[in-house]
């Protein structure tokens, strides 16, 4: 297990370090300028799916977290402030868990 942890640490360091050593000319390409702003959205979306919708066995699990995410998506679609989105999602998940 420790070998995997150390390997993940080394990989993370190398990935972050590579961001500093990439020549500027590669980052200024038009397609790169379109892709870079989308990376955080893609990473957070994948984290959301794996943490909120999948069980420990890797199967799809619909529970209170899914209801909270649904409310958060609707609030974001309606352009609610971020704090309102978080509070609405938390209240929804709490109410669904109580039921």
VEXDOMAR-238112 format. One line per 5 residues: number of its first residue (from 1); for each residue x, y, z of N, C-alpha, C, O. Coordinates in nm, 3 decimals. Last residue first. Layout:
N
NUM = X/Y/Z/X/Y/Z/X/Y/Z/X/Y/Z ~ ...
//
This chain:
99
99 = -3.666/1.134/0.574/-3.785/1.057/0.530/-3.757/0.913/0.534/-3.844/0.833/0.500 ~ -3.418/1.230/0.633/-3.514/1.217/0.743/-3.633/1.131/0.702/-3.693/1.065/0.786 ~ -3.303/1.246/0.381/-3.250/1.147/0.476/-3.346/1.125/0.592/-3.357/1.014/0.644 ~ -3.446/1.460/0.277/-3.463/1.328/0.215/-3.410/1.219/0.309/-3.468/1.111/0.315 ~ -3.350/1.665/0.442/-3.492/1.630/0.445/-3.513/1.491/0.386/-3.591/1.412/0.440
94 = -3.078/1.669/0.369/-3.117/1.641/0.508/-3.263/1.598/0.516/-3.296/1.504/0.588 ~ -3.090/1.739/0.098/-3.033/1.609/0.136/-3.073/1.572/0.278/-3.101/1.456/0.306 ~ -3.205/1.996/0.126/-3.273/1.890/0.052/-3.221/1.752/0.092/-3.299/1.660/0.116 ~ -3.004/2.130/0.268/-3.137/2.114/0.328/-3.213/2.002/0.259/-3.279/1.922/0.324 ~ -2.797/2.120/0.078/-2.780/2.059/0.210/-2.915/2.034/0.277/-2.936/1.929/0.337
89 = -2.906/2.265/-0.136/-2.868/2.125/-0.154/-2.855/2.054/-0.020/-2.897/1.939/-0.006 ~ -2.941/2.516/-0.015/-3.057/2.444/-0.069/-3.025/2.296/-0.086/-3.108/2.210/-0.054 ~ -2.674/2.582/0.046/-2.773/2.566/0.154/-2.894/2.487/0.105/-2.944/2.400/0.177 ~ -2.560/2.595/-0.212/-2.508/2.503/-0.111/-2.612/2.477/-0.002/-2.634/2.362/0.037 ~ -2.716/2.798/-0.333/-2.707/2.664/-0.393/-2.664/2.562/-0.288/-2.724/2.455/-0.277
84 = -2.663/3.015/-0.168/-2.800/2.964/-0.176/-2.800/2.823/-0.234/-2.876/2.737/-0.188 ~ -2.393/3.051/-0.229/-2.432/3.016/-0.093/-2.574/2.960/-0.089/-2.601/2.865/-0.015 ~ -2.408/3.129/-0.501/-2.345/3.003/-0.463/-2.385/2.960/-0.323/-2.410/2.841/-0.300 ~ -2.728/3.253/-0.616/-2.594/3.273/-0.559/-2.540/3.141/-0.503/-2.616/3.052/-0.463 ~ -2.884/3.112/-0.910/-2.887/3.147/-0.768/-2.744/3.171/-0.719/-2.650/3.114/-0.774
79 = -2.951/3.050/-1.176/-2.849/3.152/-1.145/-2.858/3.204/-1.001/-2.842/3.323/-0.975 ~ -3.094/2.832/-1.239/-3.170/2.955/-1.215/-3.081/3.072/-1.175/-3.131/3.180/-1.143 ~ -2.890/2.649/-1.241/-2.955/2.680/-1.368/-3.036/2.809/-1.357/-3.046/2.885/-1.453 ~ -2.843/2.633/-0.968/-2.741/2.692/-1.056/-2.799/2.731/-1.191/-2.763/2.834/-1.247 ~ -3.078/2.506/-0.893/-3.048/2.639/-0.840/-2.941/2.708/-0.924/-2.950/2.829/-0.949
74 = -3.049/2.261/-1.029/-3.161/2.351/-1.061/-3.134/2.493/-1.012/-3.164/2.589/-1.082 ~ -2.822/2.164/-0.899/-2.819/2.188/-1.044/-2.931/2.283/-1.084/-2.910/2.375/-1.163 ~ -2.921/2.139/-0.637/-2.809/2.229/-0.666/-2.802/2.263/-0.814/-2.778/2.378/-0.851 ~ -3.115/1.942/-0.674/-3.156/2.076/-0.631/-3.046/2.177/-0.660/-3.074/2.289/-0.702 ~ -2.942/1.729/-0.745/-3.048/1.775/-0.835/-3.095/1.915/-0.802/-3.113/1.998/-0.891
69 = -2.792/1.703/-0.515/-2.726/1.745/-0.638/-2.829/1.797/-0.738/-2.805/1.896/-0.808 ~ -2.992/1.612/-0.341/-2.922/1.739/-0.315/-2.853/1.792/-0.438/-2.855/1.912/-0.464 ~ -3.051/1.368/-0.462/-3.154/1.471/-0.452/-3.092/1.607/-0.427/-3.135/1.707/-0.485 ~ -2.807/1.238/-0.426/-2.854/1.265/-0.562/-2.963/1.372/-0.561/-2.968/1.456/-0.651 ~ -2.800/1.214/-0.149/-2.699/1.295/-0.217/-2.743/1.332/-0.357/-2.720/1.444/-0.403
64 = -3.002/1.035/-0.093/-3.020/1.175/-0.056/-2.918/1.266/-0.125/-2.948/1.382/-0.154 ~ -2.962/0.823/-0.381/-3.002/0.844/-0.242/-3.016/0.994/-0.217/-3.039/1.070/-0.310 ~ -2.877/0.583/-0.602/-2.957/0.704/-0.593/-3.005/0.716/-0.448/-3.079/0.630/-0.399 ~ -2.593/0.449/-0.731/-2.673/0.452/-0.609/-2.746/0.586/-0.602/-2.682/0.692/-0.597 ~ -2.430/0.229/-0.947/-2.505/0.354/-0.934/-2.597/0.346/-0.813/-2.669/0.248/-0.794
59 = -2.137/0.063/-0.822/-2.268/0.063/-0.886/-2.338/0.196/-0.860/-2.308/0.265/-0.763 ~ -1.902/0.044/-0.684/-1.895/0.096/-0.820/-2.028/0.094/-0.893/-2.033/0.122/-1.013 ~ -1.908/-0.019/-0.421/-1.891/-0.129/-0.514/-1.885/-0.085/-0.659/-1.865/-0.167/-0.748 ~ -1.968/0.217/-0.297/-1.833/0.165/-0.281/-1.806/0.048/-0.375/-1.690/0.019/-0.405 ~ -2.169/0.388/-0.546/-2.148/0.326/-0.416/-2.005/0.274/-0.409/-1.929/0.287/-0.505
54 = -2.195/0.703/-0.705/-2.149/0.564/-0.708/-2.128/0.512/-0.567/-2.076/0.581/-0.481 ~ -2.267/0.966/-0.670/-2.362/0.877/-0.735/-2.319/0.732/-0.737/-2.400/0.645/-0.769 ~ -2.066/1.109/-0.536/-2.206/1.126/-0.497/-2.299/1.023/-0.557/-2.404/0.995/-0.498 ~ -1.810/1.045/-0.631/-1.833/1.055/-0.487/-1.981/1.055/-0.451/-2.018/1.005/-0.344 ~ -1.827/1.036/-0.910/-1.771/0.922/-0.838/-1.801/0.927/-0.689/-1.816/0.822/-0.627
49 = -1.949/1.283/-0.970/-2.013/1.158/-1.008/-1.959/1.042/-0.926/-2.035/0.959/-0.878 ~ -1.762/1.466/-0.866/-1.900/1.466/-0.819/-1.968/1.333/-0.850/-2.037/1.278/-0.765 ~ -1.537/1.410/-1.021/-1.533/1.390/-0.876/-1.674/1.382/-0.819/-1.701/1.299/-0.732 ~ -1.631/1.490/-1.270/-1.597/1.350/-1.248/-1.588/1.317/-1.100/-1.629/1.209/-1.058 ~ -1.667/1.763/-1.219/-1.781/1.679/-1.257/-1.750/1.532/-1.234/-1.835/1.457/-1.184
44 = -1.406/1.847/-1.170/-1.505/1.853/-1.061/-1.628/1.768/-1.093/-1.687/1.709/-1.002 ~ -1.294/1.802/-1.426/-1.243/1.733/-1.308/-1.342/1.733/-1.193/-1.361/1.631/-1.126 ~ -1.450/1.973/-1.588/-1.447/1.829/-1.614/-1.398/1.751/-1.492/-1.453/1.646/-1.459 ~ -1.392/2.221/-1.472/-1.530/2.173/-1.478/-1.534/2.022/-1.498/-1.611/1.951/-1.433 ~ -1.113/2.242/-1.514/-1.168/2.234/-1.378/-1.312/2.181/-1.375/-1.348/2.106/-1.284
39 = -1.108/2.241/-1.810/-1.050/2.134/-1.728/-1.104/2.130/-1.585/-1.139/2.022/-1.538 ~ -1.193/2.464/-1.946/-1.289/2.355/-1.926/-1.237/2.245/-1.834/-1.315/2.163/-1.786 ~ -0.979/2.639/-1.980/-1.087/2.677/-1.887/-1.187/2.565/-1.859/-1.257/2.570/-1.758 ~ -0.824/2.476/-2.173/-0.779/2.500/-2.035/-0.892/2.545/-1.942/-0.901/2.492/-1.831 ~ -0.944/2.483/-2.430/-0.952/2.363/-2.346/-0.921/2.392/-2.200/-0.988/2.338/-2.111
34 = -0.891/2.726/-2.552/-1.031/2.683/-2.538/-1.045/2.568/-2.439/-1.148/2.556/-2.372 ~ -0.618/2.735/-2.549/-0.689/2.842/-2.480/-0.837/2.808/-2.463/-0.901/2.855/-2.368 ~ -0.563/2.524/-2.717/-0.530/2.510/-2.576/-0.602/2.616/-2.493/-0.643/2.590/-2.380 ~ -0.637/2.627/-2.960/-0.715/2.514/-2.908/-0.687/2.494/-2.759/-0.775/2.452/-2.685 ~ -0.443/2.841/-2.989/-0.588/2.867/-2.977/-0.667/2.749/-2.918/-0.754/2.771/-2.834
29 = -0.150/2.842/-2.780/-0.221/2.792/-2.899/-0.371/2.809/-2.881/-0.422/2.793/-2.770 ~ -0.018/2.904/-2.551/-0.081/3.014/-2.624/-0.152/2.969/-2.752/-0.208/3.052/-2.823 ~ 0.111/2.684/-2.455/-0.007/2.729/-2.383/-0.082/2.839/-2.456/-0.199/2.864/-2.426 ~ 0.330/2.662/-2.620/0.229/2.557/-2.623/0.099/2.602/-2.556/-0.010/2.562/-2.598 ~ 0.481/2.884/-2.554/0.424/2.877/-2.689/0.318/2.767/-2.700/0.226/2.777/-2.781
24 = 0.583/2.836/-2.300/0.471/2.928/-2.314/0.404/2.916/-2.452/0.283/2.935/-2.464 ~ 0.665/2.496/-2.218/0.696/2.624/-2.285/0.570/2.707/-2.310/0.463/2.652/-2.338 ~ 0.631/2.363/-1.899/0.576/2.362/-2.034/0.607/2.497/-2.098/0.578/2.602/-2.039 ~ 0.708/2.382/-1.636/0.814/2.368/-1.736/0.762/2.361/-1.879/0.842/2.353/-1.973 ~ 0.484/2.394/-1.478/0.580/2.505/-1.472/0.683/2.499/-1.584/0.739/2.602/-1.623
19 = 0.354/2.156/-1.521/0.285/2.281/-1.554/0.378/2.401/-1.554/0.352/2.499/-1.624 ~ 0.523/1.968/-1.413/0.520/1.982/-1.558/0.447/2.108/-1.602/0.474/2.161/-1.710 ~ 0.459/1.982/-1.145/0.585/2.041/-1.189/0.586/2.060/-1.340/0.643/2.157/-1.390 ~ 0.221/1.837/-1.141/0.221/1.979/-1.107/0.347/2.049/-1.156/0.341/2.162/-1.203 ~ 0.321/1.585/-1.219/0.215/1.649/-1.296/0.211/1.799/-1.268/0.199/1.879/-1.361
14 = 0.505/1.531/-1.017/0.551/1.545/-1.155/0.447/1.614/-1.243/0.482/1.692/-1.331 ~ 0.331/1.516/-0.794/0.436/1.616/-0.800/0.482/1.639/-0.944/0.497/1.754/-0.987 ~ 0.174/1.295/-0.869/0.112/1.425/-0.847/0.216/1.537/-0.856/0.191/1.641/-0.917 ~ 0.371/1.095/-0.876/0.297/1.128/-0.997/0.232/1.266/-0.985/0.235/1.345/-1.079 ~ 0.446/1.092/-0.606/0.544/1.125/-0.709/0.475/1.167/-0.838/0.515/1.263/-0.903
9 = 0.204/1.012/-0.488/0.266/1.139/-0.452/0.365/1.184/-0.559/0.367/1.301/-0.598 ~ 0.169/0.761/-0.605/0.071/0.865/-0.631/0.126/1.003/-0.597/0.100/1.100/-0.667 ~ 0.393/0.631/-0.493/0.381/0.646/-0.638/0.283/0.755/-0.676/0.308/0.833/-0.768 ~ 0.322/0.635/-0.224/0.441/0.707/-0.268/0.440/0.728/-0.420/0.482/0.833/-0.468 ~ 0.094/0.471/-0.241/0.084/0.607/-0.189/0.203/0.690/-0.236/0.186/0.803/-0.283
4 = 0.205/0.232/-0.338/0.102/0.301/-0.416/0.088/0.446/-0.372/0.073/0.535/-0.455 ~ 0.372/0.169/-0.125/0.431/0.191/-0.258/0.332/0.266/-0.347/0.371/0.355/-0.422 ~ 0.194/0.125/0.076/0.279/0.244/0.083/0.346/0.273/-0.049/0.374/0.388/-0.081 ~ 0.082/-0.119/0.000/0.000/0.000/0.000/0.086/0.125/0.000/0.055/0.221/-0.070
//
